[in-house]
């Protein structure tokens, strides 16, 4: 029987839950604010739409930064001998591949 200590998985689960809930909460609150302004008749769409070229530029920039952070975490984790190094490597790989996915979507967005 495999015994899994609570401290090995509870922190990542909490971080993932809070990390996902913050943007969702912000989106929900923005919608509530817009609905209240619509009901009062004061709603004016202030945000302008970004051009596809501008979106592609920001996706490329964000992908480069995220891939760089993931690579740094991954390379840095090899210098650590502790048990936590395996979690750092996993985190580094996840962040690296998110960055690579953003970089991979750049040519698709640039064509639009």
C-alpha positions, 0 to 999 in steps of 0.5 A: 500500500502506498502512503501519501503524506498530506504535505506532499500534495495539499499545497499544490492543490490549494495553489491551483484552486486559488490560482484558478479562482482569482481570474474567475472571480475578477471576470464575475465581478466585472460582469456584475459591474457592467450589468449594474451600469447597463441597468442605470443606463450609464454603460459605455464600452470603453475598451477598444478591441486589439488588432490581431497583430497586437494580440499575436505580439503579446502572445509571443511576448508572454510565451517567451517570458513564460517559457524562459521562467519554466526553463530557469526553474527546470535548470535550477532544480538540477542543482538541488539535491532535496526531495523538493527538486522533483516538484520543481522539475515538474513545475518547471516542465509545466510552465515551460510547456505552457510557454511553448504552447503560447509560442506555438500559437503565435504563427496561427494568430499572426495569420489572422 
